[in-house]
Amino acid sequence: MRLNLKVFPSDIYFACSLSISKSDWKWQLTPSGRFAHRKEYVERVGKEHSLETIHYEPMEDFRREGAAYVRGHIFIMKKELEHSNEL
């Protein structure tokens, strides 16, 4: 017996918030032991995995590190899946 189902998987969404790298490097390990990333690096890696940035927002005062605030950014990325009519 063959079972035909209409299957429409949802697209995949990926969201992350990261500290902004202060250097010209793609990413860096900060003195606190946290990683920081450049916007261009995150978007390039996303594209390599078929993720499209659908929302980007820089975030001032992202978090505190000691007495100082750290700048950050948030990314929302989307990967469209091919939809199949059979399971």
C-alpha positions as CSV (number, residue, x, y, z in Angstrom):
1,M,0.0,0.0,0.0
2,R,1.3,3.5,-0.9
3,L,0.4,6.4,1.4
4,N,0.3,9.8,-0.3
5,L,0.3,12.7,2.1
6,K,0.6,16.4,1.4
7,V,3.6,17.4,3.4
8,F,4.6,21.1,3.7
9,P,7.4,21.5,6.1
10,S,7.9,24.9,7.6
11,D,10.9,27.0,6.6
12,I,13.7,27.0,9.1
13,Y,14.4,30.1,11.2
14,F,17.6,30.8,13.1
15,A,18.0,33.7,15.6
16,C,21.0,34.7,17.6
17,S,22.4,37.7,19.5
18,L,26.1,38.2,19.6
19,S,28.6,40.7,20.8
20,I,30.2,42.9,18.1
21,S,33.8,42.4,17.4
22,K,35.8,45.6,17.9
23,S,38.7,44.4,15.7
24,D,39.0,43.9,12.0
25,W,39.0,40.2,12.5
26,K,36.0,38.0,11.6
27,W,35.6,37.1,15.2
28,Q,37.6,37.4,18.4
29,L,37.8,35.9,21.9
30,T,37.3,38.8,24.3
31,P,39.2,39.1,27.7
32,S,36.0,37.9,29.4
33,G,36.2,34.6,27.5
34,R,33.2,35.4,25.3
35,F,33.3,35.4,21.5
36,A,32.5,38.5,19.5
37,H,31.6,38.4,15.7
38,R,31.5,40.9,12.9
39,K,28.2,41.4,11.0
40,E,29.8,40.5,7.6
41,Y,31.2,37.3,9.0
42,V,27.9,36.1,10.4
43,E,26.1,36.9,7.2
44,R,28.7,35.2,5.0
45,V,28.6,32.0,7.1
46,G,24.8,32.1,7.0
47,K,24.9,32.4,3.2
48,E,27.3,29.4,3.0
49,H,24.5,27.4,4.7
50,S,21.6,28.9,2.6
51,L,20.4,31.2,5.4
52,E,19.2,34.6,4.4
53,T,19.3,37.5,6.9
54,I,15.7,38.7,7.2
55,H,16.3,41.0,10.1
56,Y,19.4,42.6,11.6
57,E,19.5,45.0,14.4
58,P,22.5,46.6,16.2
59,M,22.0,46.7,19.9
60,E,23.6,49.3,22.1
61,D,24.0,48.3,25.8
62,F,23.6,44.7,24.7
63,R,24.9,43.5,28.1
64,R,27.2,44.7,30.9
65,E,30.8,43.5,31.3
66,G,32.1,44.9,34.6
67,A,31.2,48.6,34.7
68,A,31.0,49.0,30.9
69,Y,28.3,48.2,28.4
70,V,29.0,45.9,25.4
71,R,27.6,46.5,22.0
72,G,25.9,43.6,20.3
73,H,23.6,42.7,17.4
74,I,20.8,40.4,16.7
75,F,20.3,38.3,13.6
76,I,17.2,36.5,12.3
77,M,17.9,34.2,9.4
78,K,15.6,32.1,7.3
79,K,16.3,28.9,5.2
80,E,13.5,28.0,2.8
81,L,12.9,24.3,2.4
82,E,11.9,22.6,-0.7
83,H,8.3,21.4,-0.3
84,S,7.5,17.8,-1.2
85,N,4.1,16.3,-2.0
86,E,5.0,12.8,-0.9
87,L,6.2,11.3,2.3
